Amino acid sequence: MSRLGAALELADARRAGFLNIGQAARRSGVSAKMIRHYESQGLVKPARRTEAGYRIYDASDVHTLQFVRRARGLGFSMREIERLLAILPPAEAAGKAWADFGEVIVCEDEAEMVREADRIASEHVQVMTRDPDYFLANMRNYGSLFLGARTNVAYGDKVIGTNHTLPTKKAARYTGGLWVGKFLKTCTYQKVLTDEASALIGEYCSRLCILEGFSAHAEQANVRVRRYGGRNVPYAQAAE
């Protein structure tokens, strides 16, 4: 392909929203040299190329590069994880867990991080961000949060609590960790105070019971609709 043809092809890619390596470098904060290095090491997927061989990148590629840059700034990399897995005493089990279940999810912003974390609903969630309290205020599905660099999962499991019995397998979507309330007996009571209230509740209850096929339950409601509401409801039918 001629130089003119290659230039036209690259211009078409830009119009389609793609970036060349220099533009991707400026947007991500990672130099073009380091981008090529990351690709060679498998830290990011190889770039797509034009027919003339020019690298082109889209927004998701830029997000990945930004993640890798931030990760290195925090002091870890994919290679560092591999190094740690090689020297940890339970290396075999930890390595198997990372290989089978480990993943890196690149998010656009903190709001997307919250959505992803709530979707996963982990039992332990370590938050290492500029504003960890944002996640405390906005996350809903988790067993326990460990907020900031001074805190960690081991502290919570072994020393500061609240406990190490936390919901697994996404159960954090509907329940929390073990606490003293799990061992308390709870008793409830109901008391309807007026004739009008009993008749009104009875009408709703009667209809719901018939819809669900509970005619005897419906009659409990109908009796009170008749007595307190003065209505002649047919036996075992809904109080319309």
Secondary structure, DSSP 4 states (H G I P E B T S, - for coil): --HHHHHHHHHHHHHTT-B-HHHHHHHHT--HHHHHHHHHHTSSPPPEE-TT--EEB-HHHHHHHHHHHHHHHHT--HHHHHHHHHHSTTHHHHHHHHHHH------SSHHHHHHHHHHH--SEEEE-SS-THHHHHH--S-SEEEESTT--HHHIIIII-S-S----TTGGGT-----GGGGS----------HHHHHHHHHHHHHHHHHTT-HHHHHHHHHHHHHHH---PPTTS---
